[in-house]
């Protein structure tokens, strides 16, 4: 089966990530993940909304899994891990 043709629209990457973090908040809390964000400005991109959301969702879940595995292997007794997301964009007039 072929993928549907991407429907390109302008998206605010900061808003997309914020929405996904809210969606994943319970998963992160259950895994002991502390999420920190640093969004210095908006970052607008052109892309397919559903494909971009799915790709970012996969990245965030993979990061959670990697962080919890690394914390377990470290054996520090501290099950918490940090996920730090930074966006540096430029505003265009």
MOUR-V589716 format. One record per residue. PHI is phi in whole degrees, 0 to 359 (* if undefined). OMEGA is omega in whole degrees, -180 to 180 (none if undefined). Layout:
BEGIN
phi: (PHI | PHI)
omega: (OMEGA | OMEGA)
END
This chain:
BEGIN
phi: (* | 273 | 289 | 294 | 297 | 300 | 255 | 280 | 222 | 280 | 233 | 268 | 302 | 299 | 293 | 297 | 294 | 300 | 299 | 294 | 294 | 295 | 298 | 266 | 305 | 293 | 297 | 295 | 297 | 297 | 271 | 75 | 270 | 262 | 258 | 240 | 237 | 220 | 253 | 285 | 197 | 290 | 225 | 264 | 229 | 258 | 186 | 276 | 303 | 291 | 292 | 295 | 299 | 295 | 296 | 291 | 300 | 299 | 297 | 294 | 291 | 296 | 296 | 299 | 297 | 295 | 294 | 291 | 295 | 296 | 295 | 295 | 292 | 293 | 62 | 279 | 85 | 260 | 283 | 280 | 222 | 245 | 240 | 249 | 244 | 238 | 235 | 241 | 239 | 235 | 279 | 246 | 277)
omega: (179 | 173 | 175 | 179 | -179 | 176 | -173 | 177 | 176 | -178 | 173 | -177 | 179 | 179 | -180 | -179 | 179 | 178 | -180 | 178 | 176 | 178 | -176 | -173 | -180 | 178 | 180 | -179 | 180 | -180 | -179 | -179 | 173 | -178 | 177 | 178 | 176 | -179 | -175 | 178 | 177 | 176 | -179 | 179 | 172 | 179 | 176 | -174 | -176 | 179 | 179 | 179 | -179 | 179 | 180 | 176 | 178 | 179 | -179 | 178 | 177 | 178 | 178 | -180 | -180 | -179 | -180 | 176 | 180 | 179 | 178 | -179 | -179 | 177 | -178 | -176 | 177 | -177 | -176 | 177 | -179 | 173 | -176 | -178 | -178 | 173 | 173 | 180 | 177 | 176 | 177 | -179 | none)
END
